[in-house]
Amino acid sequence: MCKLMEAINVKTMKGYVSKIRVLKMSKTPLLRFSLDNVNCLIAAHSLNFLADVDEGMEIVVAGEYNSRKQFVVRKYSVIGETKIMIEFEAMKKDLR
């Protein structure tokens, strides 16, 4: 039995997020954002992405380019505090 294996060109990028938009609402929403003027798409973990990332935050992403030259994100990591951490800290200060 012979299996064909496609070489996956995983690339990483680091930059600042802008223009976060929901393209398709579903069980796993499809999001679009720009990372230093590169168009990016994320479907896997997109709800977590919305909770973690806000415009202007610095992140690192890993993924590959599709045929339309859009970067399809497979993994991401926020550099510094996530959006939900910042909001939680602000809420704690308000309660004091």
C-alpha positions, 0 to 999 in steps of 0.5 A: 500500500502506497501513500502519497505524502504532501510536503507541508511548508510550515512557516512562522511569522511574528507581528502586530495584529490589525483588522480582525473580522469574522468571515463566517459564523459557524461552530468554528468561525472563520476569522480574517486578520492582518499581521503586519499587512499579511492577510491571515485566516484562522478557523482552528481555535478561532474562538480562543483567538477572539478571547486572547487577541485584540488589535495592536497585540503582538503574536507569533503564528505558524501555518502555511500559505494557501493558493490565494496567498493568504496565510492559514494559521494553524497555531498562534501564541500571544507575546505578553498578556492575552486580552482576557488576562488584561480584562481580568486584571482590570476587573480585579482593580474595579472591585477594590 
